[in-house]
Amino acid sequence: MPEPAENDALDARYGRTRARRTRDRLLLVGGAVVVAIVLVAWVVWAGLDGRRPTVEATDTGHRLMNEQRAVEVSWTLSVPPGNDTACIVQALDEDFTVVGWRVIEIPASDRHLREFTEVVRVAREANTGLISRCWLA
């Protein structure tokens, strides 16, 4: 079995001293703190900013008017007051192929939640009508 002096010499030779362990722990803790700060900063910047208004549209119904080659689509639009919005209204056939669509430009309003009904002309007989998507104009 090696002597204590030999153990100290071997520990120093291979970097297993008390000072080295303390330095390694400090570097590890410091690195973890930096990672945590970067993560919190990214979450605040990307997720909790809250300055961009959100647009949400929900289909409420449709009425097929195949004798007029059209579909009437009803929906509700939720957008913060004072924002112009645009939405795509689509008519689909039984194979979910788009047979008619229309871009609707909606002017700003002082109301947060509004209801709309639009008629979309179709190229072939439609099966349904819906809101494809909406965005701030």
VENSULSUL-V947728 format. One record per run of one state. SS is the DSSP state (H for helix, E for strand, C for the rest). FROM is the first residue (numbers start at 0). TO is the last residue. If there is no record, write none. Layout:
ss:SS from:FROM to:TO
ss:SS from:FROM to:TO
This chain:
ss:C from:0 to:2
ss:H from:3 to:12
ss:C from:13 to:16
ss:H from:17 to:45
ss:C from:46 to:53
ss:E from:54 to:64
ss:H from:65 to:67
ss:C from:68 to:68
ss:E from:69 to:78
ss:C from:79 to:83
ss:E from:84 to:91
ss:C from:92 to:96
ss:E from:97 to:105
ss:C from:106 to:111
ss:E from:112 to:120
ss:C from:121 to:126
ss:E from:127 to:135
ss:C from:136 to:136
